[in-house]
Structures are given as C-alpha cells and as structure tokens.
Amino acid sequence: MTLEAARQDKKSESVWSARYRATTIGMLTLVTIAAFEHLGVSTAMPRMMADLHGAALYAWPFTAFLAASVMATVLSGRFCDRHGPGPALVAGPGLFLAGLIASGVATGMPVLLAGRVLQGLGLGTQTVAIYVLVALVYPHRSRPAVFGLLAAAWVVPSLVGPTAAGLITEHIGWRWVFLGIAPFALAGVLLLTPVIRRLPDVERDAPESTVRRGVGFAAVATAFGIAALTWAAQHPSLTTLWLGLAGLAALVPAMRMLLPRGTFAARPGLPATVLVRGIFAGAFFGVEAYVPLTLSAVHGFSPAMSGVPLTVGACGWAAASHWQGRHPDLDRPRLIRVGLVALSAALAAMALVGADWGLAWLVLPFWLVAGAAMGLSYPSISVLGLDYAAPRDRGFTSSALQVNDMTFAAIAVGLGGVMLATFASTEHPSAAIVPLNLLLAGLALVGAAVFRPARPA
C-alpha cells in the first residue's frame, strides 16, 4: 500500500468523512433530541400535570414511557435480525414524532399517556436499530468513536436540557417542550435515508445462532417487571413492595429468554459482556438517583446546587468517551475492568458524602471519576458486544445490552427506595444512602472479578 493509499484508508475510517458524515449526524440528531425530551419532561411535568388536572397520576407518564420503551427494545432486536435496521430506523423516529405531537397537543391525561407510549415505542425501536446500523456501516476501528459520540450526545442535553425546558415552560408553554423538537426527528430520518437505501439485504437463509421462542411474551413481562419496580421505588409502601416483588417474579423467566445463555453465570464472551453492562448501569444509576437527595437533605444544598455533581459526572462521561474513541486499538476487556474498579472506588468513596459528618464538596471529584469510568466502559462494552455477536444476532445483542441496562438500573434504584423507606427517611437519608453506596460499590467490584472476555479460538 502506498503512502497516499494509506492516508486515504485512514481518512475513510473517520466518522466525519464524506462517506459517513450524514449517517453520523443523523444518528446523533435522533439520540440528542431523545435526550432533550427525556430530561426536559421532568422539568415541565409539574406545570403539565397542573394544566391537565393529572396530579393524582403524576408518575404515570414516566411509567408508560418506560414500559413501552422496554417492550419496543425487545421487539426491535428481533425485527432487526429478521429484516435489517432500515425499516426500524424509519418506524422508530416516526413513532417518536407522533408521540411528541400527541403529547404537545394533549388536552387531557389519556392523550398525554398515549403520546408517552408512542414516544417510548419510538425510542426503544430506534435505539436498537442504531446499534445494528453501526455494525453494518462503520468499519471496526471506527466503532469506538461512534459509540463515544452517541454517549456524548447525552451531555449537552444534560447540561442545558432541564434549564431550557424550564425556560420554555415558563415563557412559552410546556407544550413546546414536545413540539419544539418534533422537526428534528424528521431531520434525523432524512439524514439517514441515503444509508438506509444502501443497506445490504438481510441474508434470510443464514441461520440464527440461537432459536428463540416466546419473545413477545418475554417483552411484555419485562416491560411489566421494570415498570412495577420503578413504580414501587417511586412510591415506597407495603402495597408497592408487593408490586415490586411481582415485577421481579415476572422479570426472572423473561430475562432468561432475552439474554444470552450463561449471562448470570458470567460465561466468557458475550454473556459476561451483557452482564457487566447491567452491573455498570445498576451501580452507577442506583447511586446517582440519590445524589441530589443526599446533598439537599444531608448538607442543605439548594435544588440547583444539588444537580451540579450530575453535570460534572456527565462531563467526565463525555470526556472519557471522546478519549477512548480516539484510541481504537485499546484493549477493550482491560478498559472494562479498569472502569469497574474505578467505579467501585468512586461509589465507595461516596459514602464519605452521604454520612452526616461527611464533606459535601468531595462529591465533585468522586462523581467525576464515576462518570469517566462509565465513559471509558460503555462504548467498549458496545464494541465488544457487537464483535461477539453473529451477523444475524446483532439486533438480539443490542436489545440484550439495553434491556439488562434498564433492568439492573431499575432494581438498584428500587433497592435504594426500599432501604430509604425501611432504615431512614427522605429528611434523614444517611442510614440508607451510606450502605447503598457501599453495596453498589461491591457490585461493581464483583463485576470486575467475574468479567471474562471470550477465550481465544
């Protein structure tokens, strides 16, 4: 290969080269508007519920969205393996757009809930399809950069989304939190249209690596299980405790169908990779959910200041994602183990913040490290998962990563809610927060101990 040819080959691997630019921008657009909507709805919800007289159903828009998203994630994986990601990349944003419009024009709770269901279906469908698209379109050495960009696409919404949504709600109206981003969903699809048309046909005669039955039932059971756990965590009581247990009972058999065989035994290769994705999500988001409460209740921070560490963590996540994307030849299994150990250390150190005698300012460096650990590891897990997946199983693998992520996060947040209701209170949460931080730090450390890449052939 000549020097000029080598330069051209190197250039072709850039995710911003002419060959990939529209695809990269289209995917980032879809992910970014989904992040803006996800973060902005929480800010606009109080005014929304007041206008629609839905205070008694305050948590339902979140729960409906979550349940629909989980179900669509499972079904989209199955669909993409059978028909390719092209149709899902049109249907997903289309459903999301329809949900934005329905929510934006809603005059009562039924229409709002229908809109949130459509948004959840759209987001779950497009997320899995985007993962499969990355595997089909980008060369192997470009995938770390792509997944780093997709992770970073959540950062700007994390920084400005809640504030922007608050200003829009106050000065223009909460409806524009939905309607204002609707055109961008259409723009994302238009940018992806050329690559969708060029996608190769699915090899319909190629066998799947595993025959899977009952996926539809498992999708419904998983959606119920995660929604039940989330509801129980948001409304801790004896009644919702039983609801949470019912959710767990539904999840156990469903997850056996939706995850690679050997996942919870940490079998080397894809099963262990899917498992650590869930461990990362459970450990990180289980602690993050209670950081603002800790700072406000234990240390007297204002609501605005209580959210600053989350922004710092998001910046650490984005910076680490960007760094790993610039080094495509890194040892991905080693990076995942380093991330698990770093996350464990950061979460254990958060106990120094959660205690009554703790130092509140330590939350900034600790949560920066936690975010950086996630930024190093999440793209690496995605790259490794697609490397292990058979071509006709990429949708299944992408779905498994997402579902395990949501399941572990819901269980960890729910566990925190149970501990808070049992051992402490929202006014004095230290007795629950400190052991929760240590417990989830231990979970991350267990992940580092059991994670094994595939054995060399």
C-alpha positions in Angstrom: 0.0 0.0 0.0 1.4 3.4 -1.0 1.6 6.3 1.5 -1.2 8.1 -0.3 -3.4 5.0 -0.2 -2.7 4.6 3.5 -3.7 8.2 4.0 -6.9 7.6 2.1 -7.6 4.4 4.1 -7.1 6.3 7.4 -9.3 9.1 6.2 -12.1 6.7 5.3 -12.2 5.5 8.9 -13.2 8.9 10.2 -16.8 9.1 11.3 -16.9 12.6 9.9 -15.6 11.7 6.4 -17.9 12.4 3.4 -18.9 8.7 3.3 -20.2 8.7 6.9 -21.0 12.3 7.7 -24.7 12.3 7.1 -25.1 9.0 8.9 -23.2 10.2 11.9 -25.1 13.5 12.1 -28.5 11.7 11.6 -27.8 9.2 14.5 -26.6 12.0 16.7 -29.7 14.1 16.0 -32.0 11.3 16.9 -30.1 10.5 20.1 -29.8 14.2 21.1 -33.5 15.0 20.7 -34.4 11.9 22.7 -32.1 13.0 25.5 -33.5 16.6 25.4 -37.1 15.2 25.7 -36.2 12.7 28.4 -34.5 15.3 30.6 -36.9 18.1 29.7 -40.1 16.3 30.6 -39.1 16.1 34.3 -38.8 19.8 34.4 -42.1 20.5 32.6 -44.1 17.8 34.4 -45.4 19.9 37.4 -46.9 22.5 35.1 -48.1 19.9 32.7 -49.9 17.9 35.4 -51.5 21.1 36.8 -52.9 22.2 33.4 -54.2 18.7 32.6 -55.5 18.1 36.2 -53.5 14.9 36.4 -51.7 15.4 39.8 -53.0 12.0 41.0 -51.4 10.3 38.0 -48.1 12.2 38.3 -45.8 9.1 37.8 -47.8 7.5 35.0 -46.3 9.5 32.1 -42.9 8.2 33.2 -44.0 4.7 33.8 -45.9 4.4 30.5 -42.9 5.7 28.6 -40.6 3.2 30.3 -42.8 0.2 29.8 -43.3 1.0 26.1 -39.6 1.6 25.6 -38.6 -1.8 27.2 -41.1 -3.6 25.0 -40.0 -1.9 21.8 -36.4 -2.6 22.7 -37.0 -6.3 22.8 -39.2 -6.5 19.7 -36.9 -4.2 17.7 -34.0 -6.5 18.3 -36.0 -9.4 16.9 -37.2 -7.4 13.9 -33.7 -6.0 13.0 -32.3 -9.5 13.0 -35.0 -10.7 10.6 -35.4 -7.6 8.3 -32.4 -5.4 8.9 -32.4 -2.0 10.7 -33.7 0.1 7.8 -37.5 -0.2 8.5 -36.9 0.3 12.2 -34.9 3.5 11.6 -38.0 4.9 9.8 -40.7 3.5 12.1 -38.9 4.4 15.4 -38.4 8.1 14.8 -41.9 8.1 13.2 -43.5 6.8 16.3 -41.4 9.2 18.4 -42.5 12.1 16.3 -46.2 11.0 16.6 -45.8 10.8 20.3 -44.2 14.3 20.5 -47.2 15.7 18.6 -49.8 13.9 20.6 -48.2 15.0 23.9 -47.8 18.5 22.7 -51.5 18.9 21.7 -52.9 16.9 24.6 -55.9 18.4 26.4 -56.3 15.5 28.9 -54.3 12.7 30.5 -55.5 9.9 28.2 -53.9 11.7 25.1 -50.8 12.6 27.1 -50.3 9.0 28.2 -50.9 7.8 24.6 -48.3 10.2 23.4 -45.8 9.0 26.0 -46.4 5.4 25.0 -45.7 6.3 21.4 -42.5 8.1 22.4 -41.4 5.0 24.4 -42.1 2.7 21.4 -40.2 5.0 19.1 -37.2 5.4 21.3 -36.8 1.7 22.0 -37.2 0.8 18.3 -34.7 3.4 17.1 -32.0 2.7 19.8 -31.6 -0.9 18.9 -31.7 -0.1 15.2 -28.9 2.4 15.6 -26.7 -0.2 17.3 -27.2 -2.6 14.4 -26.6 0.2 11.9 -23.2 1.0 13.4 -22.2 -2.7 13.0 -23.3 -2.7 9.3 -22.0 0.6 8.2 -18.9 1.6 10.1 -15.5 -0.2 9.9 -14.4 -1.9 13.1 -11.8 0.6 14.1 -14.4 3.5 13.8 -16.9 1.9 16.2 -15.3 3.1 19.4 -15.5 6.7 18.1 -19.1 6.2 17.0 -20.3 4.8 20.4 -18.3 7.5 22.1 -20.2 10.2 20.1 -23.5 8.5 20.9 -22.7 8.6 24.6 -21.6 12.2 24.4 -24.8 13.1 22.7 -26.4 13.0 26.1 -24.1 15.5 27.6 -25.3 18.8 26.0 -28.9 17.9 27.0 -27.7 17.0 30.5 -26.1 20.5 30.7 -28.8 22.7 29.2 -31.9 20.5 28.8 -33.5 20.9 32.2 -32.8 24.7 32.3 -34.0 25.1 28.7 -37.2 23.1 29.4 -37.8 25.3 32.4 -37.5 28.5 30.5 -39.7 27.2 27.6 -42.3 26.0 30.1 -42.3 29.4 31.9 -42.2 31.8 28.9 -43.7 29.8 26.0 -45.6 26.9 27.4 -44.9 23.2 28.3 -46.3 22.0 25.0 -43.3 23.3 23.2 -41.0 21.0 25.2 -42.5 18.4 22.9 -43.4 20.3 19.8 -40.2 22.3 19.6 -38.1 19.2 18.9 -40.5 17.5 16.6 -38.9 18.8 13.4 -35.5 17.4 14.4 -36.9 13.9 14.5 -37.9 14.3 10.9 -34.5 15.8 10.0 -32.7 12.8 11.6 -34.7 10.3 9.4 -34.0 12.4 6.3 -30.2 12.4 7.0 -30.3 8.6 7.4 -32.4 7.9 4.3 -29.4 7.6 1.9 -27.6 5.0 4.1 -30.9 3.1 4.7 -31.4 2.8 1.0 -27.8 1.4 0.6 -28.1 -1.2 3.4 -27.5 -4.8 2.2 -30.4 -7.2 2.1 -30.7 -9.5 5.1 -29.4 -13.0 4.4 -32.7 -14.7 5.1 -31.2 -18.1 4.7 -28.5 -17.5 7.2 -29.3 -19.3 10.5 -29.5 -17.5 13.8 -27.1 -18.7 16.4 -29.9 -19.5 18.8 -33.6 -20.4 18.2 -35.7 -18.1 20.5 -39.4 -18.6 21.2 -41.7 -16.6 23.4 -40.0 -13.3 22.7 -43.3 -11.4 22.6 -44.4 -12.8 26.0 -41.0 -12.0 27.4 -41.2 -8.4 26.1 -44.5 -7.9 27.9 -43.3 -9.5 31.1 -40.1 -7.4 31.1 -42.0 -4.2 30.5 -44.3 -5.0 33.4 -41.4 -6.0 35.6 -39.4 -2.9 35.1 -42.4 -0.6 35.3 -43.5 -2.3 38.5 -40.1 -2.0 40.1 -39.9 1.7 39.1 -43.3 2.4 40.5 -42.5 0.7 43.7 -39.3 2.7 44.0 -41.2 6.0 43.4 -44.0 5.1 45.9 -42.4 3.1 48.7 -45.1 1.4 50.9 -46.1 -2.1 51.9 -48.5 -2.3 48.9 -45.9 -1.3 46.4 -43.4 -3.6 48.0 -45.6 -6.5 46.8 -45.9 -4.9 43.4 -42.1 -4.7 43.2 -41.8 -8.4 44.2 -44.4 -9.3 41.4 -42.3 -7.3 39.0 -39.2 -9.3 40.0 -41.1 -12.6 39.6 -42.1 -11.6 36.1 -38.6 -10.5 35.2 -36.8 -13.7 36.1 -38.2 -16.0 33.5 -38.4 -13.2 30.9 -34.7 -12.3 31.2 -33.8 -16.0 30.6 -35.4 -15.6 27.2 -34.0 -12.2 26.3 -30.4 -12.5 27.4 -27.6 -14.8 26.0 -27.4 -18.2 27.7 -25.0 -18.1 30.6 -25.3 -14.3 31.2 -25.8 -14.6 35.0 -23.1 -17.3 35.2 -20.7 -14.8 33.6 -19.8 -17.2 30.8 -16.8 -15.8 29.0 -17.6 -13.7 25.9 -21.0 -12.2 25.0 -22.8 -13.4 28.2 -20.2 -11.8 30.5 -20.2 -8.6 28.4 -24.0 -8.3 28.7 -23.8 -9.0 32.4 -21.3 -6.2 33.1 -23.4 -3.7 31.1 -26.1 -4.3 33.6 -23.7 -4.1 36.6 -22.4 -0.8 35.4 -25.9 0.6 35.0 -27.2 -0.7 38.3 -24.1 0.5 40.3 -23.9 4.0 38.7 -27.6 4.9 38.3 -28.5 3.3 41.6 -26.2 5.8 43.4 -26.8 8.7 41.0 -30.6 8.7 41.7 -30.0 9.6 45.3 -27.1 12.1 44.9 -29.4 15.2 44.8 -31.4 13.9 47.8 -28.2 13.4 49.7 -26.9 16.9 49.1 -30.2 18.6 49.8 -31.3 16.6 52.9 -27.9 15.9 54.5 -26.0 19.0 53.5 -28.7 21.6 52.9 -27.9 22.3 49.2 -30.5 24.1 47.1 -32.2 22.2 44.3 -30.0 23.9 41.7 -26.7 23.2 43.5 -27.8 19.6 44.2 -27.8 18.9 40.5 -24.3 20.3 39.8 -22.5 16.9 40.5 -24.7 15.2 37.9 -23.4 17.8 35.3 -19.8 17.2 36.4 -20.4 13.4 36.0 -21.8 13.9 32.6 -18.8 15.9 31.6 -16.5 13.2 32.8 -18.5 10.6 30.9 -18.2 12.7 27.7 -14.5 13.4 28.0 -13.7 9.7 28.7 -15.9 8.6 25.8 -14.1 11.0 23.5 -10.7 9.8 24.6 -11.4 6.1 24.1 -12.9 6.9 20.7 -9.6 8.4 19.6 -7.7 5.2 20.6 -9.5 2.4 18.6 -6.8 -0.2 19.3 -7.2 -0.1 23.1 -7.6 -3.5 24.9 -11.4 -3.3 25.4 -11.7 -6.0 28.1 -8.9 -4.4 30.1 -10.6 -1.0 29.7 -13.9 -2.5 31.1 -12.1 -4.0 34.1 -10.4 -0.6 34.8 -13.8 1.1 34.5 -15.4 -1.3 37.0 -12.6 -0.9 39.6 -12.6 2.9 39.2 -16.4 3.0 39.5 -16.3 0.8 42.6 -13.7 3.1 44.2 -15.8 6.2 43.4 -19.0 4.7 44.7 -17.4 3.5 48.0 -15.9 7.0 48.4 -19.4 8.5 48.0 -20.1 7.1 51.5 -18.0 10.0 52.8 -20.5 12.3 51.2 -23.6 10.5 52.4 -22.7 10.5 56.0 -24.0 13.2 58.3 -20.4 14.1 59.1 -19.2 13.9 55.5 -17.7 16.5 53.3 -20.1 17.6 50.6 -17.5 19.1 48.2 -16.0 15.6 47.8 -18.9 14.7 45.6 -17.4 16.6 42.7 -14.2 14.7 42.2 -15.8 11.4 43.2 -18.7 11.8 40.7 -16.3 13.0 38.0 -14.4 9.7 38.4 -17.6 7.7 38.3 -18.7 9.4 35.1 -15.3 8.9 33.5 -15.5 5.2 34.4 -18.8 5.0 32.6 -17.4 6.9 29.6 -14.5 4.5 29.2 -16.5 1.4 29.6 -19.9 1.8 27.9 -18.6 2.3 24.4 -16.1 -0.6 25.0 -19.0 -2.9 26.0 -20.9 -1.9 22.9 -17.9 -2.6 20.6 -17.2 -5.9 22.3 -20.8 -7.0 22.2 -21.1 -6.4 18.5 -17.8 -8.2 17.9 -19.1 -11.3 19.7 -22.5 -11.3 18.0 -23.2 -13.3 14.9 -24.4 -11.2 12.0 -28.0 -12.3 12.4 -27.9 -11.8 16.1 -26.8 -8.1 16.3 -30.3 -7.0 17.0 -30.7 -9.5 19.7 -27.4 -8.5 21.2 -28.2 -4.8 21.1 -31.5 -5.5 22.7 -30.0 -7.6 25.4 -27.5 -4.9 26.3 -30.3 -2.3 26.6 -32.7 -4.5 28.5 -30.1 -5.6 31.0 -29.1 -2.0 31.4 -32.6 -0.9 32.3 -33.3 -3.9 34.5 -30.3 -3.5 36.7 -30.8 0.2 37.0 -34.5 -0.3 38.0 -33.6 -2.9 40.6 -30.8 -0.8 42.0 -33.0 2.4 42.3 -35.8 0.3 43.7 -33.5 -1.2 46.3 -32.5 2.3 47.3 -36.1 3.2 47.7 -36.8 0.2 49.9 -33.7 0.9 52.1 -34.8 4.5 52.4 -38.3 3.6 53.5 -37.0 0.9 55.9 -34.0 2.3 57.5 -34.2 6.1 57.0 -36.4 8.8 55.5 -36.1 11.5 52.9 -35.5 14.1 55.6 -32.6 12.0 57.1 -31.4 9.6 54.4 -27.8 8.8 55.6 -28.7 5.5 57.3 -29.8 4.2 53.9 -27.6 6.1 51.5 -24.3 5.1 53.0 -24.9 1.3 52.9 -26.5 1.6 49.5 -23.3 3.3 48.2 -21.1 0.6 49.7 -23.3 -2.2 48.5 -23.3 -1.0 44.9 -19.6 -0.3 45.1 -19.3 -4.0 46.0 -21.4 -4.9 43.0 -19.0 -3.1 40.6 -16.1 -4.9 42.2 -17.8 -8.3 41.8 -18.3 -7.3 38.1 -14.5 -6.7 37.7 -13.8 -10.1 39.3 -16.2 -12.2 37.2 -15.8 -10.5 33.8 -14.0 -12.6 31.2 -13.7 -12.0 27.5 -14.1 -14.8 25.0 -11.4 -17.4 25.1 -9.1 -17.3 22.1 -10.1 -19.8 19.4 
